[in-house]
């Protein structure tokens, strides 16, 4: 998964946080506080993850990624969130 499309208009992204929203089973998110986490252990099925980015002043924005089975195909090519005072 990738959060590389995320940006902050007034500064930079301070934190990334990835979490599983739902899925056929529980997946393991490795390095879930980075732009490029790895997901391991998912059984065949559909999974949904949320990425929350937070900028220096503490404003947050979220985006979702759908993952299918063991192939890690993202429905939304890349997650993108814009953090800042205007969101």
N, C-alpha and C positions, 0 to 999 in steps of 0.2 A: 504494500500500500504506500501511497505517497501523499504528503501534504505540501509538496514543493510549490504548488500554485498559490499558497497562502502568502499574504503580505499585509503590511501596515502602512497606511498612507502618511502617518505622522512620525514614524520611527521604525522599530523592528519588533518582531514577534518575540516575546519573552519566554512563553511556554507552549508546548504541545501536549495534548492529552487524548489518547485513543482509548475507547471502551467498546466492548461488544454490547449491542442493543438487543439482538435476538439471534437465534441460530438453532440448527438441528441438534448441536451439542455445544459444550463450552470449548472455545478455542483459547489457546495461549497466546497472548500478545507479548512479544519480546521487544524491549526498548519502546514501550508505549508512551514515553515522554519525549520522543524524537520526531523529526520530520518524516523519517522512513522506518516505521516499525515493521517487524516481521510477525506473521501469524503462523503458528504451527499447531498440528494436531487436529484440524477440523475434519470431521467425518464428511462423507459425501452429503451435500445439502446446500441450503441457502443461509447466508449469514449477513448480518447488517452491523456496521460499526459506525460510531460517531467520533469525529475529531473535533476537539475544542481548542482553539488558539486564543491566547491572551497576550495583549501587548503590555508595554512598560507601565502605563497608567492603570492597568487592570481591566480594560475593556475586552470583552470576549465575543467570539463568533464561532458558529459550528457548521459542520457539513457532514454528510453521510456517505458511506461507501457500501455497496452490496457486493459480496463475494460468493461465488458459486463453487461448492465442493472443494476439491483439492487443487483446482486449476488456477485459483486466485485471479479470476477475470473480474475487472471492475466495471460495473454498469456506468458509473460516472467516471470517465477516464482518470481524472486526478481530482482529489479533494481540494477545494479552494475555499478559504475563509478569509474575509477582510476584517481585521480587528482595528478599532479606532473609535474616536468619539462620535463619529457619524453613523455608527451601526447599532 
